[in-house]
Amino acid sequence: MTAVLDTAEAPPQPQSQPQPSEVPRRRIPVYRYLRLPNAILPWLIPATTLVICLLITGVSGRDIALYALYFAVDVVLPGTLIHRALRGSRGNLPEDLGLGAATGMLIMLGGWALCAWMGTQVLLPWWPALLVVPFLAVPRLHRHWRVTDPRPLPVRWSWIIAAALVVLILSEYPNWATTPLPPAGGVLYQDLYYHLALIHEMTRDLPFQVPQVAGEALHYHYLSDGDIASASMITQIDPAVVLLRLWTVPVAATAILVLAALGRTLSGKWWAGALGGATAIIGLPLLLGTATTALGVNPISQYSPSQAYVIPLLGLLVTFAVEVLRGGRLRWAWLLVFPLALACAGAKSSALPPFLAGMAGAVVIALFAHRRRLLPILAFSALTTSAVVLGFRIFAGGGAGTLGFQPLAIFYWFVPYRDTIGYQDTIDGNLSLPYGVEHATRAGQVYIAGLLLWWLLMQTPRMLALAGLVARPTRTEPAAWMLAGMTAAGAGATFLLWHPSASQIYFYMDAAPFGTIAVAWLMAELSRSWRPALAGVLAGGIWALVAPQMHPPPVGRVVRWALILVEPVVRTAVVAICVAAIALILRRVFTGRTPWQALPAGILAAVLGAGLVGGAQRQIEEADRATSPVEEKVDTVDKNVLPEEMLAAQWLERNSARDDVVATNVHCVPIDWASACDARAFWPAGLSGRRMVIESWGYTDAAVAADGVNGERYMRQPPADFERFRLNEKVFADGQAADIAELQRRYGAKWLFADDRAAGVVSPNLTRVAKLRFTSGPVNIYELP
């Protein structure tokens, strides 16, 4: 004790401090200043890839920066804050931002609808700020600005998702490279012009009208167009640039993040969530060298903005449903269920019916195994059902009313069927069965059954979700029944229903990503670690690379097609059996035990890996074909829109009022039609952004409902309002002041858009009764007195 006291009482000894000149200077290498945190580096790669691809395809750096700022500040930021306030943080930033972006899309939709109803679109840019201000002003809400209870994901998760985003961007690049930005001229898919016209319509006040036929009420799932219109109004970027370049990738990336978060919620394992999210969106079906791609390949497409838009919203709704199905509490998030379901119904009318079928399956299993959860499950189903009913009344048009019951009608779009026993088929919704199916011989019936089995095999990355109903870990899980029910209902609707444009395939494409998530979840339940999954993914990917490439037969024979479709499947089965047997034998020799329990998980992972790599391989092939120089086809040249015509339409947009009505003599594709009119020339309304007295009527309710009348398809039906059409044509043919006055009195026309290339004669009298304002190539634009 004395020694201790003496030590404690001893004064501290002075220590000599080195002089400043004596402190050694450490030289820090320059590369350390450039080294980025591992959490940030993976995300820079897809961001850089996206910017480069956009710059190459004609988007200015200013527009890229503006749209990135808009999406980050006006969509992701308020959505993340509100999602955290309602449901809490996920413990990591990527999932918070993904779920927050989906929530922000819903909130932006609400702001746009409110402004359209009140006629105050000028206030739309301030809508996000109105939502963010409370999180700045109220101290209790400050915690939602950061990740609470941090549970960061491994960097490997970030690299997997980043790789998926790169593949997504590269898969969109061929579309950008072959789709010119106006006014470059060229050929655009007609649906893009149609959506472009709807985007301009969404900048106006409610109630909306069909822009191609002014005054006709619009019934369509147009909410994706409303989202694009909001982005254009806030950023002041040309709507064509937003639609054709800037919009698709952020929406699809949000879908990947939402589905990855859903996969981790279901499985509790980060690697299953990452693999499921990566393969759900960009992974095509198991190709195996097949000579033709099965329908329902990819739920994200630039040609269908509504399909791309609904996936993140539906993913958020399914995330809420999983919480309820597992006995969790949504708390204040219940307020979002009905508007979210209504947004899904207005984004894509085929999205919620498979979801409701899945919820019905969850109710059934809850009756037997989880009765305590039954009441909230029924409440969730009731809210969703009411949204479907209301959405059908608001949004569904003639296309939805045309949907009918005709089993195997989708076979008309199967190349192996159309090339063989279906060569006499026609698109006729009055038939009980397609002609080739109804008159098939016994051998033909076997062939049809084989085509069904072939489609199921090609869709194994999704259809194996049904295995969750019998697998021990998930067979009593209501969430597994929901996902399996969605997948089965989507496939069932595809093969049981009829639509003149094969739109019944969207029932399956809406549900397909969630089937993939169910497969990844089942794989995680069957595997004790990520190693069997990694081995399976690598094995499936390698097989997709080395699988022999098959080509369609030169002559459409049933036997030839059957052999070509069966051969890669048989080869795959033989190789898989041999590899599995060798692996099990080696494991038995070296360890003395056979890990049978790892085999199912490895098989599921191999299916996902083959689908991912095979899909990427197909995208590369399509990109190579799209960007390689080829001779223009005759039908492509006929559908060409001249740069001068695009310039004229854009001039009209800049020099007319937003609500002005225009009369045009452009109605058909090709523009100089000589026989039956294909009324899908939507470019005057799309590029000018103005309502037309009557432009192209091919997608109106009346035209779609008349499909098959007099043996003609819907796009070749005559206009329903023939008196309107007759007066419109008389104005351009005769140029009489009385006709123009009648056109103004009936339809409020203020401009004439006359194209000399269109069928019919443009009267020189127009210059005497109207003021010529602009001429560009074959187009003359007149302002009416």
Protein Blocks (a to p, Z undefined) as FASTA:
>chain_A
ZZmmmmmmpccdddddddfklpccddddfklmmpccfklmmmmmmmmmmmmmmmmnopaf
klmmmmmmmmmmmmmmmmmmmmmmmnopehiaklmmmmmmmmmmmmmmmmmmmmmmnopa
klmmmmmmmmmmmmmmmmklmmmmpcehiacddfklmmmmmmmmmmmmmmmmmmmmmmcc
dfebpaddfklmmmmmmmmmmmmccddddfklghiacdddfklmmmmmmmmmmnopafkl
mmmmmmmmmmmmmmmmmmmmmmmmmnopaklmmmmmmmmmmmccdfklpabdcehkbfcd
fklmmlmmmmmmmmmmmmmmmmmmnopafkjmmmmmmmmmmmmmmmomklmmmmmmmmmm
mmmmmmmmmmmlmmmmmmmmmmmmmmmmmmmmmmpcfklmmpccdehklmmmpmklmmmm
mmmgccdfkbmbdfklmmpcfklmmmmmmmmmmmmmmmmmmmmmmmmmmgmklmmgmklm
mmmmmmmmmmmmmmmpccfklpmmmmmmmmmmmmmmmmmmmmmmmpcbfklmmmmmmmmm
mmmmmpccddddfbdcfklmmmmmmmmmmmmmmmmmmmmmmmmmmmmmmnopacfklmmm
mmmmmmmmmmmmmmmmmmmmmmmmmmpccdddfklmmmpccfklmmmmmmmmmmccfkbc
cddfbfbdcfkbcbdcddfbfklmmmnopacfblcfklgmklmmmgoiahiafklcccfb
lmlmmmmmmmmmnopaklmmmmmmmnopabdcddfkbgcjddfklmmmpccfbdehjbcc
dddZZ
